[in-house]
Amino acid sequence: MSKIVIDIERVLAEKGVSKTQLCYICRLQRTQLNNYCKNKVVRVDLHTLAKICDCLECDVNDILKLENEEGQNGKEQPDV
């Protein structure tokens, strides 16, 4: 089974923007941004995601990734 991963920290590093700067520019709570960075978001707020993309001048495809949850031997890993 695949899962969607939020990879904001990579884009922040590429753009040379800190989390604090992004929070200030986008008017986000630091806790909210940390939850996105740590993939602890169950329901993604599309407005928030759009604000982040606008502030970082990137596309949503730069932030969201679809990852396959297969193990090294090609077999699917069980959910724990």
N, CA, C and O atoms as a CHARMM CRD file, in Angstrom:
* protein
*
  320
    1    1 MET  N      0.83800  -1.17600   0.00000 PROA 1      0.00000
    2    1 MET  CA     0.00000   0.00000   0.00000 PROA 1      0.00000
    3    1 MET  C      0.88700   1.24500   0.00000 PROA 1      0.00000
    4    1 MET  O      1.92300   1.27500   0.66400 PROA 1      0.00000
    5    2 SER  N      0.48900   2.23600  -0.72300 PROA 2      0.00000
    6    2 SER  CA     1.23800   3.49000  -0.80000 PROA 2      0.00000
    7    2 SER  C      0.72700   4.48100   0.23100 PROA 2      0.00000
    8    2 SER  O     -0.37600   4.34500   0.75900 PROA 2      0.00000
    9    3 LYS  N      1.56200   5.48800   0.50600 PROA 3      0.00000
   10    3 LYS  CA     1.13500   6.55200   1.41200 PROA 3      0.00000
   11    3 LYS  C      1.66300   7.87900   0.89000 PROA 3      0.00000
   12    3 LYS  O      2.66900   7.92900   0.18200 PROA 3      0.00000
   13    4 ILE  N      0.96700   8.95200   1.25000 PROA 4      0.00000
   14    4 ILE  CA     1.38300  10.29100   0.86200 PROA 4      0.00000
   15    4 ILE  C      2.26000  10.86000   1.96400 PROA 4      0.00000
   16    4 ILE  O      1.89700  10.82300   3.14000 PROA 4      0.00000
   17    5 VAL  N      3.41400  11.38700   1.57900 PROA 5      0.00000
   18    5 VAL  CA     4.37400  11.95500   2.52300 PROA 5      0.00000
   19    5 VAL  C      4.51300  13.44700   2.22800 PROA 5      0.00000
   20    5 VAL  O      4.63600  13.85900   1.07500 PROA 5      0.00000
   21    6 ILE  N      4.49000  14.24200   3.28700 PROA 6      0.00000
   22    6 ILE  CA     4.69000  15.68500   3.16400 PROA 6      0.00000
   23    6 ILE  C      6.17000  15.96500   3.40100 PROA 6      0.00000
   24    6 ILE  O      6.71400  15.62300   4.45200 PROA 6      0.00000
   25    7 ASP  N      6.81600  16.58900   2.42000 PROA 7      0.00000
   26    7 ASP  CA     8.26600  16.80800   2.48500 PROA 7      0.00000
   27    7 ASP  C      8.59600  18.30100   2.41700 PROA 7      0.00000
   28    7 ASP  O      9.30400  18.74900   1.51500 PROA 7      0.00000
   29    8 ILE  N      8.07600  19.06200   3.38100 PROA 8      0.00000
   30    8 ILE  CA     8.29000  20.50900   3.39900 PROA 8      0.00000
   31    8 ILE  C      9.73200  20.84900   3.75900 PROA 8      0.00000
   32    8 ILE  O     10.29500  21.79900   3.21500 PROA 8      0.00000
   33    9 GLU  N     10.33400  20.09100   4.66200 PROA 9      0.00000
   34    9 GLU  CA    11.68500  20.42600   5.13200 PROA 9      0.00000
   35    9 GLU  C     12.71200  20.41300   4.00100 PROA 9      0.00000
   36    9 GLU  O     13.63900  21.22300   4.00300 PROA 9      0.00000
   37   10 ARG  N     12.56100  19.51800   3.05000 PROA 10     0.00000
   38   10 ARG  CA    13.48200  19.47300   1.91000 PROA 10     0.00000
   39   10 ARG  C     13.35800  20.75400   1.08200 PROA 10     0.00000
   40   10 ARG  O     14.36400  21.33100   0.66900 PROA 10     0.00000
   41   11 VAL  N     12.13200  21.19000   0.84600 PROA 11     0.00000
   42   11 VAL  CA    11.90500  22.41100   0.06600 PROA 11     0.00000
   43   11 VAL  C     12.42400  23.63100   0.82900 PROA 11     0.00000
   44   11 VAL  O     13.00700  24.53700   0.23300 PROA 11     0.00000
   45   12 LEU  N     12.21300  23.65200   2.14400 PROA 12     0.00000
   46   12 LEU  CA    12.73500  24.74900   2.96300 PROA 12     0.00000
   47   12 LEU  C     14.25700  24.84500   2.82400 PROA 12     0.00000
   48   12 LEU  O     14.80500  25.93600   2.66000 PROA 12     0.00000
   49   13 ALA  N     14.92800  23.70100   2.89100 PROA 13     0.00000
   50   13 ALA  CA    16.38900  23.67800   2.76900 PROA 13     0.00000
   51   13 ALA  C     16.83200  24.16300   1.38800 PROA 13     0.00000
   52   13 ALA  O     17.78700  24.93100   1.27200 PROA 13     0.00000
   53   14 GLU  N     16.13700  23.71400   0.34800 PROA 14     0.00000
   54   14 GLU  CA    16.48000  24.12700  -1.01500 PROA 14     0.00000
   55   14 GLU  C     16.30700  25.62900  -1.21200 PROA 14     0.00000
   56   14 GLU  O     17.08300  26.26300  -1.92800 PROA 14     0.00000
   57   15 LYS  N     15.28700  26.19200  -0.57300 PROA 15     0.00000
   58   15 LYS  CA    14.97800  27.62000  -0.73100 PROA 15     0.00000
   59   15 LYS  C     15.73900  28.49200   0.26500 PROA 15     0.00000
   60   15 LYS  O     15.74400  29.71600   0.14000 PROA 15     0.00000
   61   16 GLY  N     16.38300  27.86400   1.25400 PROA 16     0.00000
   62   16 GLY  CA    17.10900  28.62800   2.26300 PROA 16     0.00000
   63   16 GLY  C     16.19700  29.38500   3.21700 PROA 16     0.00000
   64   16 GLY  O     16.53800  30.47000   3.68700 PROA 16     0.00000
   65   17 VAL  N     15.03200  28.80100   3.50000 PROA 17     0.00000
   66   17 VAL  CA    14.03900  29.42100   4.37400 PROA 17     0.00000
   67   17 VAL  C     13.92200  28.58700   5.64300 PROA 17     0.00000
   68   17 VAL  O     13.86000  27.35900   5.57800 PROA 17     0.00000
   69   18 SER  N     13.89100  29.24500   6.79000 PROA 18     0.00000
   70   18 SER  CA    13.73700  28.52200   8.05500 PROA 18     0.00000
   71   18 SER  C     12.25100  28.32100   8.35700 PROA 18     0.00000
   72   18 SER  O     11.38900  28.97400   7.76900 PROA 18     0.00000
   73   19 LYS  N     11.97600  27.41800   9.27100 PROA 19     0.00000
   74   19 LYS  CA    10.59100  27.19500   9.69300 PROA 19     0.00000
   75   19 LYS  C     10.00900  28.46300  10.30400 PROA 19     0.00000
   76   19 LYS  O      8.84700  28.79600  10.07300 PROA 19     0.00000
   77   20 THR  N     10.81400  29.15800  11.07600 PROA 20     0.00000
   78   20 THR  CA    10.35800  30.39800  11.71400 PROA 20     0.00000
   79   20 THR  C      9.98800  31.43800  10.66000 PROA 20     0.00000
   80   20 THR  O      8.96500  32.11300  10.77800 PROA 20     0.00000
   81   21 GLN  N     10.81800  31.56400   9.63700 PROA 21     0.00000
   82   21 GLN  CA    10.52800  32.51400   8.56100 PROA 21     0.00000
   83   21 GLN  C      9.24400  32.13900   7.83200 PROA 21     0.00000
   84   21 GLN  O      8.42000  33.00300   7.53400 PROA 21     0.00000
   85   22 LEU  N      9.07500  30.85200   7.54500 PROA 22     0.00000
   86   22 LEU  CA     7.87800  30.40000   6.84200 PROA 22     0.00000
   87   22 LEU  C      6.62800  30.66400   7.67800 PROA 22     0.00000
   88   22 LEU  O      5.61100  31.11200   7.14900 PROA 22     0.00000
   89   23 CYS  N      6.70100  30.39100   8.96600 PROA 23     0.00000
   90   23 CYS  CA     5.55800  30.65000   9.85400 PROA 23     0.00000
   91   23 CYS  C      5.19100  32.12700   9.84000 PROA 23     0.00000
   92   23 CYS  O      4.01100  32.47800   9.80100 PROA 23     0.00000
   93   24 TYR  N      6.19400  32.98700   9.87100 PROA 24     0.00000
   94   24 TYR  CA     5.94900  34.42700   9.87700 PROA 24     0.00000
   95   24 TYR  C      5.33400  34.87700   8.55000 PROA 24     0.00000
   96   24 TYR  O      4.34600  35.61100   8.53800 PROA 24     0.00000
   97   25 ILE  N      5.91800  34.43900   7.44400 PROA 25     0.00000
   98   25 ILE  CA     5.44300  34.85400   6.12100 PROA 25     0.00000
   99   25 ILE  C      4.03000  34.33600   5.85100 PROA 25     0.00000
  100   25 ILE  O      3.18300  35.06900   5.34000 PROA 25     0.00000
  101   26 CYS  N      3.78000  33.07600   6.19400 PROA 26     0.00000
  102   26 CYS  CA     2.48900  32.44400   5.90500 PROA 26     0.00000
  103   26 CYS  C      1.46200  32.63300   7.01600 PROA 26     0.00000
  104   26 CYS  O      0.29500  32.27300   6.86300 PROA 26     0.00000
  105   27 ARG  N      1.90600  33.19900   8.13300 PROA 27     0.00000
  106   27 ARG  CA     1.03900  33.36400   9.30700 PROA 27     0.00000
  107   27 ARG  C      0.49200  32.01400   9.77200 PROA 27     0.00000
  108   27 ARG  O     -0.71200  31.83000   9.94900 PROA 27     0.00000
  109   28 LEU  N      1.41800  31.08800   9.96100 PROA 28     0.00000
  110   28 LEU  CA     1.08500  29.75400  10.46700 PROA 28     0.00000
  111   28 LEU  C      1.57000  29.62400  11.89900 PROA 28     0.00000
  112   28 LEU  O      2.53800  30.27000  12.29900 PROA 28     0.00000
  113   29 GLN  N      0.89500  28.79100  12.66200 PROA 29     0.00000
  114   29 GLN  CA     1.37300  28.45800  13.99800 PROA 29     0.00000
  115   29 GLN  C      2.54500  27.49200  13.83300 PROA 29     0.00000
  116   29 GLN  O      2.52900  26.63900  12.94500 PROA 29     0.00000
  117   30 ARG  N      3.55700  27.62600  14.68300 PROA 30     0.00000
  118   30 ARG  CA     4.74000  26.76000  14.59900 PROA 30     0.00000
  119   30 ARG  C      4.34800  25.29800  14.80300 PROA 30     0.00000
  120   30 ARG  O      4.88400  24.41000  14.14100 PROA 30     0.00000
  121   31 THR  N      3.41600  25.05200  15.71600 PROA 31     0.00000
  122   31 THR  CA     2.95700  23.68200  15.97000 PROA 31     0.00000
  123   31 THR  C      2.32500  23.07900  14.72100 PROA 31     0.00000
  124   31 THR  O      2.54700  21.91100  14.40400 PROA 31     0.00000
  125   32 GLN  N      1.54400  23.88000  14.02100 PROA 32     0.00000
  126   32 GLN  CA     0.89400  23.40800  12.80200 PROA 32     0.00000
  127   32 GLN  C      1.93400  23.03900  11.74800 PROA 32     0.00000
  128   32 GLN  O      1.83600  21.98500  11.12000 PROA 32     0.00000
  129   33 LEU  N      2.92600  23.90100  11.55300 PROA 33     0.00000
  130   33 LEU  CA     3.97600  23.61300  10.57700 PROA 33     0.00000
  131   33 LEU  C      4.77200  22.37800  10.98000 PROA 33     0.00000
  132   33 LEU  O      5.09300  21.54600  10.13100 PROA 33     0.00000
  133   34 ASN  N      5.09000  22.24900  12.25600 PROA 34     0.00000
  134   34 ASN  CA     5.82400  21.06800  12.72500 PROA 34     0.00000
  135   34 ASN  C      5.04700  19.78700  12.45500 PROA 34     0.00000
  136   34 ASN  O      5.63800  18.77100  12.08800 PROA 34     0.00000
  137   35 ASN  N      3.73400  19.82300  12.63100 PROA 35     0.00000
  138   35 ASN  CA     2.91300  18.64400  12.34900 PROA 35     0.00000
  139   35 ASN  C      2.97800  18.27200  10.87000 PROA 35     0.00000
  140   35 ASN  O      3.02000  17.09100  10.52700 PROA 35     0.00000
  141   36 TYR  N      2.98500  19.27000  10.00200 PROA 36     0.00000
  142   36 TYR  CA     3.12700  18.99800   8.57100 PROA 36     0.00000
  143   36 TYR  C      4.51500  18.42600   8.27800 PROA 36     0.00000
  144   36 TYR  O      4.64400  17.47300   7.50900 PROA 36     0.00000
  145   37 CYS  N      5.54100  18.99900   8.88100 PROA 37     0.00000
  146   37 CYS  CA     6.91100  18.54400   8.63600 PROA 37     0.00000
  147   37 CYS  C      7.15000  17.12600   9.14100 PROA 37     0.00000
  148   37 CYS  O      7.94000  16.38600   8.55500 PROA 37     0.00000
  149   38 LYS  N      6.47600  16.74100  10.22200 PROA 38     0.00000
  150   38 LYS  CA     6.65400  15.41400  10.81700 PROA 38     0.00000
  151   38 LYS  C      5.62300  14.40400  10.31900 PROA 38     0.00000
  152   38 LYS  O      5.55100  13.28500  10.82600 PROA 38     0.00000
  153   39 ASN  N      4.82700  14.79900   9.32400 PROA 39     0.00000
  154   39 ASN  CA     3.79100  13.93100   8.76000 PROA 39     0.00000
  155   39 ASN  C      2.80700  13.44600   9.81500 PROA 39     0.00000
  156   39 ASN  O      2.36400  12.29800   9.78000 PROA 39     0.00000
  157   40 LYS  N      2.47000  14.31500  10.74300 PROA 40     0.00000
  158   40 LYS  CA     1.49600  13.97700  11.77800 PROA 40     0.00000
  159   40 LYS  C      0.11400  14.54100  11.45300 PROA 40     0.00000
  160   40 LYS  O     -0.74800  14.62500  12.32800 PROA 40     0.00000
  161   41 VAL  N     -0.09000  14.92200  10.21100 PROA 41     0.00000
  162   41 VAL  CA    -1.35800  15.50100   9.78800 PROA 41     0.00000
  163   41 VAL  C     -2.25300  14.38800   9.25900 PROA 41     0.00000
  164   41 VAL  O     -1.86600  13.63600   8.36500 PROA 41     0.00000
  165   42 VAL  N     -3.44700  14.29300   9.81700 PROA 42     0.00000
  166   42 VAL  CA    -4.39900  13.28900   9.35500 PROA 42     0.00000
  167   42 VAL  C     -5.24200  13.86500   8.22400 PROA 42     0.00000
  168   42 VAL  O     -5.49700  13.19800   7.22100 PROA 42     0.00000
  169   43 ARG  N     -5.66800  15.10700   8.39900 PROA 43     0.00000
  170   43 ARG  CA    -6.46300  15.79200   7.37800 PROA 43     0.00000
  171   43 ARG  C     -5.69900  17.02900   6.92500 PROA 43     0.00000
  172   43 ARG  O     -5.47300  17.95600   7.70300 PROA 43     0.00000
  173   44 VAL  N     -5.31700  17.02900   5.68800 PROA 44     0.00000
  174   44 VAL  CA    -4.54500  18.14200   5.14100 PROA 44     0.00000
  175   44 VAL  C     -5.50100  19.29000   4.81600 PROA 44     0.00000
  176   44 VAL  O     -6.50500  19.10000   4.12900 PROA 44     0.00000
  177   45 ASP  N     -5.17900  20.47300   5.31500 PROA 45     0.00000
  178   45 ASP  CA    -5.94400  21.68000   5.00600 PROA 45     0.00000
  179   45 ASP  C     -5.41300  22.23100   3.68300 PROA 45     0.00000
  180   45 ASP  O     -4.26900  22.67900   3.61200 PROA 45     0.00000
  181   46 LEU  N     -6.23300  22.19900   2.64500 PROA 46     0.00000
  182   46 LEU  CA    -5.78700  22.62300   1.32000 PROA 46     0.00000
  183   46 LEU  C     -5.43200  24.10400   1.28300 PROA 46     0.00000
  184   46 LEU  O     -4.53400  24.50700   0.54300 PROA 46     0.00000
  185   47 HSD  N     -6.12700  24.91600   2.07100 PROA 47     0.00000
  186   47 HSD  CA    -5.80600  26.34500   2.14500 PROA 47     0.00000
  187   47 HSD  C     -4.40200  26.53900   2.72600 PROA 47     0.00000
  188   47 HSD  O     -3.62200  27.34500   2.21800 PROA 47     0.00000
  189   48 THR  N     -4.08800  25.80500   3.78200 PROA 48     0.00000
  190   48 THR  CA    -2.76100  25.88300   4.40000 PROA 48     0.00000
  191   48 THR  C     -1.69400  25.40700   3.42500 PROA 48     0.00000
  192   48 THR  O     -0.64200  26.03400   3.30000 PROA 48     0.00000
  193   49 LEU  N     -1.95500  24.31500   2.74200 PROA 49     0.00000
  194   49 LEU  CA    -1.00300  23.78500   1.76700 PROA 49     0.00000
  195   49 LEU  C     -0.76800  24.79100   0.63600 PROA 49     0.00000
  196   49 LEU  O      0.36200  24.96600   0.17900 PROA 49     0.00000
  197   50 ALA  N     -1.83200  25.44500   0.19300 PROA 50     0.00000
  198   50 ALA  CA    -1.70600  26.45900  -0.85700 PROA 50     0.00000
  199   50 ALA  C     -0.88900  27.65100  -0.36800 PROA 50     0.00000
  200   50 ALA  O     -0.07600  28.19300  -1.11700 PROA 50     0.00000
  201   51 LYS  N     -1.09900  28.06500   0.88800 PROA 51     0.00000
  202   51 LYS  CA    -0.31900  29.17600   1.44900 PROA 51     0.00000
  203   51 LYS  C      1.16000  28.82600   1.50100 PROA 51     0.00000
  204   51 LYS  O      2.01100  29.64900   1.16200 PROA 51     0.00000
  205   52 ILE  N      1.46700  27.60400   1.92500 PROA 52     0.00000
  206   52 ILE  CA     2.86100  27.16300   2.00300 PROA 52     0.00000
  207   52 ILE  C      3.49700  27.17100   0.61000 PROA 52     0.00000
  208   52 ILE  O      4.62100  27.64300   0.43600 PROA 52     0.00000
  209   53 CYS  N      2.77300  26.64800  -0.37100 PROA 53     0.00000
  210   53 CYS  CA     3.29200  26.63400  -1.74900 PROA 53     0.00000
  211   53 CYS  C      3.50700  28.05300  -2.27000 PROA 53     0.00000
  212   53 CYS  O      4.51800  28.32700  -2.91700 PROA 53     0.00000
  213   54 ASP  N      2.56800  28.95400  -1.99300 PROA 54     0.00000
  214   54 ASP  CA     2.71500  30.34600  -2.42900 PROA 54     0.00000
  215   54 ASP  C      3.93600  30.99200  -1.78900 PROA 54     0.00000
  216   54 ASP  O      4.72400  31.65300  -2.46600 PROA 54     0.00000
  217   55 CYS  N      4.09000  30.79800  -0.48300 PROA 55     0.00000
  218   55 CYS  CA     5.20400  31.41900   0.24000 PROA 55     0.00000
  219   55 CYS  C      6.55400  30.87400  -0.21300 PROA 55     0.00000
  220   55 CYS  O      7.53700  31.61300  -0.27900 PROA 55     0.00000
  221   56 LEU  N      6.60200  29.58500  -0.52500 PROA 56     0.00000
  222   56 LEU  CA     7.85800  28.96100  -0.95900 PROA 56     0.00000
  223   56 LEU  C      8.04900  29.02500  -2.47400 PROA 56     0.00000
  224   56 LEU  O      9.06900  28.57800  -2.99900 PROA 56     0.00000
  225   57 GLU  N      7.06100  29.58400  -3.16600 PROA 57     0.00000
  226   57 GLU  CA     7.09200  29.66700  -4.62600 PROA 57     0.00000
  227   57 GLU  C      7.40300  28.30500  -5.24100 PROA 57     0.00000
  228   57 GLU  O      8.32100  28.15100  -6.04600 PROA 57     0.00000
  229   58 CYS  N      6.60200  27.32800  -4.83000 PROA 58     0.00000
  230   58 CYS  CA     6.78600  25.96800  -5.34400 PROA 58     0.00000
  231   58 CYS  C      5.43200  25.38100  -5.70700 PROA 58     0.00000
  232   58 CYS  O      4.38800  25.98400  -5.45800 PROA 58     0.00000
  233   59 ASP  N      5.46700  24.22200  -6.28600 PROA 59     0.00000
  234   59 ASP  CA     4.26500  23.50000  -6.68200 PROA 59     0.00000
  235   59 ASP  C      3.92900  22.47300  -5.61100 PROA 59     0.00000
  236   59 ASP  O      4.80800  22.02800  -4.87400 PROA 59     0.00000
  237   60 VAL  N      2.67100  22.09900  -5.52600 PROA 60     0.00000
  238   60 VAL  CA     2.26100  21.10900  -4.53000 PROA 60     0.00000
  239   60 VAL  C      2.99300  19.78000  -4.74700 PROA 60     0.00000
  240   60 VAL  O      3.19900  19.02600  -3.79600 PROA 60     0.00000
  241   61 ASN  N      3.38200  19.49300  -5.98000 PROA 61     0.00000
  242   61 ASN  CA     4.13700  18.26400  -6.26600 PROA 61     0.00000
  243   61 ASN  C      5.53200  18.28200  -5.65100 PROA 61     0.00000
  244   61 ASN  O      6.14600  17.23000  -5.46800 PROA 61     0.00000
  245   62 ASP  N      6.03300  19.47400  -5.33200 PROA 62     0.00000
  246   62 ASP  CA     7.33200  19.57700  -4.67100 PROA 62     0.00000
  247   62 ASP  C      7.24000  19.20600  -3.19600 PROA 62     0.00000
  248   62 ASP  O      8.23800  18.82900  -2.58200 PROA 62     0.00000
  249   63 ILE  N      6.04200  19.31400  -2.63000 PROA 63     0.00000
  250   63 ILE  CA     5.83600  19.08500  -1.19700 PROA 63     0.00000
  251   63 ILE  C      5.25000  17.70500  -0.91100 PROA 63     0.00000
  252   63 ILE  O      5.64300  17.05000   0.05400 PROA 63     0.00000
  253   64 LEU  N      4.32300  17.26700  -1.73900 PROA 64     0.00000
  254   64 LEU  CA     3.66400  15.97600  -1.51700 PROA 64     0.00000
  255   64 LEU  C      4.30000  14.89900  -2.38100 PROA 64     0.00000
  256   64 LEU  O      4.51700  15.09200  -3.57700 PROA 64     0.00000
  257   65 LYS  N      4.59400  13.76700  -1.76300 PROA 65     0.00000
  258   65 LYS  CA     5.18200  12.62800  -2.47400 PROA 65     0.00000
  259   65 LYS  C      4.35500  11.37600  -2.19100 PROA 65     0.00000
  260   65 LYS  O      3.85500  11.19200  -1.08100 PROA 65     0.00000
  261   66 LEU  N      4.21700  10.53300  -3.18300 PROA 66     0.00000
  262   66 LEU  CA     3.55900   9.24600  -3.01300 PROA 66     0.00000
  263   66 LEU  C      4.64400   8.18900  -2.89000 PROA 66     0.00000
  264   66 LEU  O      5.41500   7.96500  -3.82300 PROA 66     0.00000
  265   67 GLU  N      4.69600   7.54100  -1.73100 PROA 67     0.00000
  266   67 GLU  CA     5.73000   6.53300  -1.48100 PROA 67     0.00000
  267   67 GLU  C      5.11200   5.15200  -1.36200 PROA 67     0.00000
  268   67 GLU  O      4.02500   4.97900  -0.81000 PROA 67     0.00000
  269   68 ASN  N      5.82700   4.18400  -1.89100 PROA 68     0.00000
  270   68 ASN  CA     5.42900   2.79000  -1.80600 PROA 68     0.00000
  271   68 ASN  C      5.94900   2.22200  -0.50000 PROA 68     0.00000
  272   68 ASN  O      7.10100   2.46900  -0.14300 PROA 68     0.00000
  273   69 GLU  N      5.14100   1.47400   0.21700 PROA 69     0.00000
  274   69 GLU  CA     5.54400   0.91400   1.50800 PROA 69     0.00000
  275   69 GLU  C      6.04400  -0.52000   1.38300 PROA 69     0.00000
  276   69 GLU  O      5.71400  -1.36000   2.21900 PROA 69     0.00000
  277   70 GLU  N      6.83100  -0.81200   0.35600 PROA 70     0.00000
  278   70 GLU  CA     7.36300  -2.16200   0.19100 PROA 70     0.00000
  279   70 GLU  C      8.70100  -2.28700   0.89400 PROA 70     0.00000
  280   70 GLU  O      9.46100  -1.32400   0.98700 PROA 70     0.00000
  281   71 GLY  N      8.97600  -3.47100   1.38100 PROA 71     0.00000
  282   71 GLY  CA    10.25400  -3.73400   2.03300 PROA 71     0.00000
  283   71 GLY  C     11.35100  -3.94600   1.01500 PROA 71     0.00000
  284   71 GLY  O     11.11600  -3.85300  -0.19000 PROA 71     0.00000
  285   72 GLN  N     12.54700  -4.23100   1.49300 PROA 72     0.00000
  286   72 GLN  CA    13.69600  -4.41800   0.61400 PROA 72     0.00000
  287   72 GLN  C     13.54200  -5.64300  -0.27400 PROA 72     0.00000
  288   72 GLN  O     14.09600  -5.68900  -1.37200 PROA 72     0.00000
  289   73 ASN  N     12.79800  -6.62700   0.19200 PROA 73     0.00000
  290   73 ASN  CA    12.63100  -7.84100  -0.60000 PROA 73     0.00000
  291   73 ASN  C     11.44600  -7.74700  -1.55700 PROA 73     0.00000
  292   73 ASN  O     11.08100  -8.73500  -2.19400 PROA 73     0.00000
  293   74 GLY  N     10.84100  -6.55800  -1.66000 PROA 74     0.00000
  294   74 GLY  CA     9.74400  -6.37300  -2.59400 PROA 74     0.00000
  295   74 GLY  C      8.39300  -6.74300  -2.03500 PROA 74     0.00000
  296   74 GLY  O      7.37600  -6.55200  -2.70300 PROA 74     0.00000
  297   75 LYS  N      8.35700  -7.27200  -0.81300 PROA 75     0.00000
  298   75 LYS  CA     7.07900  -7.62300  -0.20200 PROA 75     0.00000
  299   75 LYS  C      6.57900  -6.45100   0.62400 PROA 75     0.00000
  300   75 LYS  O      7.35700  -5.70300   1.21600 PROA 75     0.00000
  301   76 GLU  N      5.27400  -6.31400   0.64700 PROA 76     0.00000
  302   76 GLU  CA     4.67200  -5.22500   1.39800 PROA 76     0.00000
  303   76 GLU  C      4.90000  -5.41600   2.88800 PROA 76     0.00000
  304   76 GLU  O      4.75900  -6.52000   3.41300 PROA 76     0.00000
  305   77 GLN  N      5.25200  -4.32800   3.56400 PROA 77     0.00000
  306   77 GLN  CA     5.46300  -4.36800   5.00600 PROA 77     0.00000
  307   77 GLN  C      4.11100  -4.35100   5.71400 PROA 77     0.00000
  308   77 GLN  O      3.22100  -3.60300   5.31100 PROA 77     0.00000
  309   78 PRO  N      3.93800  -5.15000   6.75000 PROA 78     0.00000
  310   78 PRO  CA     2.67400  -5.14000   7.48600 PROA 78     0.00000
  311   78 PRO  C      2.54900  -3.86100   8.30000 PROA 78     0.00000
  312   78 PRO  O      3.54300  -3.31100   8.77500 PROA 78     0.00000
  313   79 ASP  N      1.30300  -3.39200   8.45400 PROA 79     0.00000
  314   79 ASP  CA     1.05400  -2.23300   9.31200 PROA 79     0.00000
  315   79 ASP  C      1.23600  -2.64200  10.75100 PROA 79     0.00000
  316   79 ASP  O      0.75000  -3.68900  11.17800 PROA 79     0.00000
  317   80 VAL  N      1.94200  -1.81000  11.50100 PROA 80     0.00000
  318   80 VAL  CA     2.19500  -2.11900  12.90700 PROA 80     0.00000
  319   80 VAL  C      1.42900  -1.16900  13.77900 PROA 80     0.00000
  320   80 VAL  O      1.50400  -1.25800  15.00400 PROA 80     0.00000
